[in-house]
Amino acid sequence: MKWFKNLKNENDDKMPLTLKNYALILLGAVIILLGFILMSGGDASTPEQFNENIFSFRRITLAPIIVVAGFTFEIYAILKRF
């Protein structure tokens, strides 16, 4: 995380969000995107066929937890003052 500690700008004292905040916001967006990717899929080959994979642990439990964690991280990234 040495690159994270070196993120500085001369206007950081004047701006409400610093470069570190923007880096954390980008990381939070990636976490949210990962959660939505995990939530996708589970389609059937034909419309008449039902696929039980839509009720898997990954789609029902894990992915929503990751999405909520991503949004929580976004709030932290915005409110944290570096």
C-alpha positions in Angstrom: 0.0 0.0 0.0 3.0 2.3 -0.5 1.4 3.8 -3.6 -1.7 4.7 -1.5 0.4 6.6 1.0 2.1 8.5 -1.8 -1.2 9.8 -3.3 -1.0 13.6 -2.6 -2.0 16.7 -4.4 -1.2 20.3 -3.6 -4.9 21.2 -3.4 -5.8 18.4 -0.9 -6.1 20.9 2.0 -8.7 23.0 0.0 -10.8 20.2 -1.5 -13.4 18.2 0.4 -12.2 14.9 -1.2 -8.6 14.0 -1.7 -7.0 11.7 -4.2 -7.0 9.0 -1.5 -10.8 9.4 -1.2 -11.2 9.0 -4.9 -9.0 5.8 -4.9 -11.2 4.3 -2.2 -14.4 5.3 -4.0 -13.1 3.5 -7.1 -12.2 0.4 -5.0 -15.8 0.5 -3.5 -17.3 0.6 -7.0 -15.2 -2.5 -7.9 -16.5 -4.3 -4.8 -20.1 -3.4 -5.7 -19.6 -4.5 -9.3 -18.1 -7.8 -8.1 -21.2 -8.4 -6.0 -23.5 -7.8 -9.0 -21.4 -10.1 -11.2 -21.8 -12.8 -8.5 -25.5 -12.2 -8.5 -25.9 -12.7 -12.2 -26.5 -15.9 -14.1 -28.7 -19.0 -13.4 -30.8 -18.8 -16.6 -32.5 -21.8 -18.1 -31.9 -23.0 -21.6 -35.6 -22.7 -22.5 -38.3 -20.5 -21.0 -40.4 -23.5 -20.0 -37.5 -25.1 -18.0 -37.0 -24.0 -14.3 -33.4 -23.8 -13.1 -32.8 -24.2 -9.4 -29.4 -22.4 -9.6 -31.1 -19.0 -9.1 -31.5 -20.0 -5.4 -27.9 -20.9 -4.9 -25.9 -19.6 -1.8 -23.8 -17.4 -4.1 -26.8 -15.5 -5.6 -29.1 -15.4 -2.5 -26.6 -14.8 0.3 -23.0 -14.1 -0.7 -23.6 -11.5 -3.5 -26.0 -9.3 -1.5 -23.6 -9.2 1.4 -20.8 -8.2 -0.9 -22.9 -5.4 -2.5 -24.0 -4.0 1.0 -20.3 -4.2 2.1 -19.3 -2.3 -1.1 -21.9 0.5 -0.4 -20.8 0.7 3.3 -17.2 1.0 2.1 -18.3 3.8 -0.3 -19.8 5.7 2.6 -16.5 5.3 4.6 -14.5 6.4 1.5 -16.5 9.6 1.2 -16.6 10.5 4.8 -13.0 9.7 5.8 -10.8 12.8 5.9 -7.2 12.1 5.0 
